[in-house]
Amino acid sequence: MNVDDEYWLEILRHNKGFDEPGQWIEYARRENFRKVEATKITRCPDCRSDIYSPVGQYVYYSTLITLQQCKNCELVFSNTHINGDLISQHFGMAYKDEVYFSLQRKQIFSYIAQLADVNSPPKGKVLDIGED
């Protein structure tokens, strides 16, 4: 393994979610990963149950986050919270105007809506709990 690979492995080992970091080296390099502080969520944010199963995953801020569905209350939640200061900085810089939401982010919003539709009961509701 070369020095460059070791650099990316160090980032992947530090960041949350990458149980097999060696498989992610090329992706981390291509996406220019950075070390990110994050906290794993081990209990449902709603009912506090620790029994859940994965329903999807995504990479956000160099972190592999799994969507989990609680077996007790059926809430679907992200199992990782990115550092609050980084998220505040992101929202202060990234969210601009209606064009940003309606055009630039349309694909991700459509995907999230599809996940909610598939994983929620008929006439179910979606609540973005967020974080303080």
C-alpha positions as CSV (number, residue, x, y, z in Angstrom):
1,M,0.0,0.0,0.0
2,N,1.4,3.4,-0.9
3,V,1.6,6.6,1.2
4,D,-1.4,8.2,-0.7
5,D,-3.6,5.1,0.1
6,E,-2.6,5.4,3.8
7,Y,-3.7,9.0,3.9
8,W,-7.2,8.1,2.6
9,L,-7.3,5.1,5.0
10,E,-6.6,7.3,7.9
11,I,-9.5,9.6,7.0
12,L,-11.9,6.6,6.4
13,R,-10.9,5.0,9.8
14,H,-11.5,8.3,11.6
15,N,-14.9,9.0,9.9
16,K,-18.0,7.1,10.9
17,G,-19.6,4.3,8.9
18,F,-16.8,2.8,7.0
19,D,-16.5,-0.7,8.5
20,E,-14.3,-1.8,5.6
21,P,-12.4,1.3,4.8
22,G,-10.1,-0.3,2.3
23,Q,-13.0,-0.7,-0.1
24,W,-13.7,3.0,0.0
25,I,-10.2,4.4,-0.8
26,E,-10.8,5.3,-4.5
27,Y,-14.2,6.9,-3.7
28,A,-12.7,8.9,-0.8
29,R,-9.9,10.1,-3.1
30,R,-12.3,11.0,-6.0
31,E,-14.6,12.9,-3.6
32,N,-11.7,14.5,-1.7
33,F,-12.8,13.3,1.8
34,R,-11.9,15.2,4.9
35,K,-11.9,14.2,8.5
36,V,-15.3,14.9,10.0
37,E,-16.4,14.7,13.6
38,A,-19.6,12.8,14.0
39,T,-21.6,10.8,16.6
40,K,-23.1,7.4,16.1
41,I,-26.8,7.1,17.2
42,T,-27.4,3.8,18.9
43,R,-31.0,4.3,20.0
44,C,-34.1,5.4,18.2
45,P,-34.5,9.2,18.7
46,D,-38.2,8.7,19.3
47,C,-38.8,5.7,21.6
48,R,-35.1,5.0,22.6
49,S,-35.3,1.4,21.4
50,D,-32.0,-0.2,20.4
51,I,-33.7,-2.6,18.0
52,Y,-33.7,-1.4,14.4
53,S,-32.7,-2.5,10.9
54,P,-31.0,-0.8,8.0
55,V,-33.2,0.5,5.1
56,G,-30.6,2.5,3.1
57,Q,-27.4,4.4,3.3
58,Y,-25.8,7.6,1.9
59,V,-22.5,9.5,2.1
60,Y,-22.7,13.0,3.6
61,Y,-19.7,15.1,4.5
62,S,-17.3,12.2,4.1
63,T,-19.4,10.0,6.4
64,L,-21.3,6.8,5.6
65,I,-24.6,7.2,7.2
66,T,-27.2,4.4,7.4
67,L,-30.9,4.9,7.5
68,Q,-32.3,2.7,10.3
69,Q,-35.9,1.7,10.9
70,C,-36.9,1.2,14.5
71,K,-38.5,-2.1,15.1
72,N,-40.6,-0.7,18.0
73,C,-42.1,2.6,16.7
74,E,-41.1,2.2,13.0
75,L,-39.3,5.6,12.8
76,V,-36.7,5.8,10.1
77,F,-33.7,7.7,11.3
78,S,-30.1,8.5,10.3
79,N,-27.7,6.6,12.6
80,T,-25.0,9.3,12.6
81,H,-25.1,13.0,13.4
82,I,-22.5,15.2,11.9
83,N,-20.8,17.8,14.1
84,G,-23.3,20.7,14.7
85,D,-20.8,23.5,14.0
86,L,-20.1,22.0,10.5
87,I,-23.8,21.6,9.8
88,S,-24.5,25.2,10.9
89,Q,-21.7,26.4,8.6
90,H,-23.1,24.3,5.7
91,F,-26.6,25.8,6.1
92,G,-25.2,29.3,6.3
93,M,-23.3,28.9,3.0
94,A,-25.1,26.3,0.9
95,Y,-28.8,27.2,1.0
96,K,-29.4,30.1,-1.3
97,D,-32.7,30.6,-3.0
98,E,-35.7,28.9,-4.6
99,V,-33.6,27.9,-7.7
100,Y,-31.2,26.0,-5.4
101,F,-34.1,23.9,-4.0
102,S,-36.2,23.5,-7.1
103,L,-33.4,22.8,-9.6
104,Q,-30.0,22.0,-8.1
105,R,-31.3,19.7,-5.3
106,K,-34.3,18.3,-7.1
107,Q,-32.8,14.9,-7.6
108,I,-31.9,14.3,-3.9
109,F,-35.3,15.6,-2.7
110,S,-37.0,13.2,-5.1
111,Y,-34.9,10.4,-3.8
112,I,-35.7,11.2,-0.2
113,A,-39.4,11.5,-1.0
114,Q,-39.3,8.1,-2.7
115,L,-37.6,6.5,0.3
116,A,-40.3,8.0,2.6
117,D,-43.0,6.8,0.3
118,V,-41.7,3.2,0.2
119,N,-40.9,3.0,3.9
120,S,-43.9,4.7,5.5
121,P,-47.3,3.3,6.0
122,P,-50.3,4.5,3.9
123,K,-51.1,8.1,4.9
124,G,-48.0,8.0,7.2
125,K,-46.2,11.2,8.1
126,V,-42.6,12.2,7.8
127,L,-40.9,14.3,10.5
128,D,-37.4,15.7,10.2
129,I,-36.3,15.6,13.8
130,G,-33.0,17.3,13.1
131,E,-30.6,18.2,15.9
132,D,-30.0,21.2,18.1
